[in-house]
Amino acid sequence: MEKCPKCGAVSIASILFGYPSMSEDLQDDLDSGMVVLGGCVIRPDFEPDRHCNECFYEWETDDPDHGEYVGYDEEEEE
């Protein structure tokens, strides 16, 4: 079972980049936390494909230490 390299959580999502064609299946995957949308801008120096639903760390499967926390503002969650 895949775990977050930072917090150890098992709630991991795949990151889907680009402009997706929405479908009921994709919406179900988004709602369940299996997939998150990564946006349309892909950086050449960082191509994460995994997202932790607990601590919001994103990383590359081949290099889990090469990652970053995405910019969720904790104040917005209150």
Secondary structure, 3 states (H helix, E strand, C coil): CCCCCCCCCCCEEEEEECCCCCCHHHHHHHHHCCEEEEECCCECCECCCEEECCCCEEEECCEEEEEEECCCCHHHHC
